[in-house]
Amino acid sequence: MDYLRDPKVIYARSFAAIRAEADLSHLPAGAHGIALRVIHACGMTDIARDLRITPDFVEAAQAALRAGKPLIVDAEMLRHGIINRQLPKGVEIVCTLNDPRARDLGIARQATRSAAAVELWAPHLAGAVVVIGNAPTALFALLEAIDKGARKPAAIAGFPVGFVGAAESKDELIRNPRGIPYATLLGRRGGSAMAAAVVNALTGDNS
């Protein structure tokens, strides 16, 4: 079969196509690398119009990671999509979803395990980078925790996906970001691949 095989050429042509097709004019210039990576992860250039990234998100998130602050994620799939070798030295990826305490808390409170797992983030939250790529209830629970006095992270990337709560949780983040820089995607679309792409854009070369 005749198809393109050279990975460098495939990569270059892919990003050239995204730049040609996607309108990123509404996004901060420093966030274009994130938009390109997120589009590359899903193959949908039309999501560009639904991306919302605050002007201070990239700087805040990168500064936190350079300072060795934790990277908190809501799902193992997201965790495994992050290119670890690109992370600054000392950055710990925290994922509490499979902590037995999360299951017990969820059952006791009749909440999702994802929401319950957010309670276990408390010791790590201050100045961290939080990336949510799966559960809307995790984003809701994070915002509720902050409203109740939890320490604030340095930045939030909110990319939960789904038909129940995904759009609403992201709308709440945009409506009231609690003074926290953020990146998110309007509507139902999202997911771990897009969320991991945000992290990989923050820590990699987007030239």
Sequence and secondary structure as in RCSB ss.txt:
>XXXX:A:sequence
MDYLRDPKVIYARSFAAIRAEADLSHLPAGAHGIALRVIHACGMTDIARDLRITPDFVEAAQAALRAGKPLIVDA
EMLRHGIINRQLPKGVEIVCTLNDPRARDLGIARQATRSAAAVELWAPHLAGAVVVIGNAPTALFALLEAIDKGA
RKPAAIAGFPVGFVGAAESKDELIRNPRGIPYATLLGRRGGSAMAAAVVNALTGDNS
>XXXX:A:secstr
      HHHHHHHHHHHHHHH   TTS GGGHHHHHHHHHHHT GGGGGGEEE TTHHHHHHHHHHTT  EEES 
HHHHHHS GGGS TT  EE  TT HHHHHHHHHHT  HHHHHHHTTGGG TT EEEE S HHHHHHHHHHHHTT 
   SEEEE   SSSSHHHHHHHHHH  TT  EEEE SS   HHHHHHHHHHHHS   
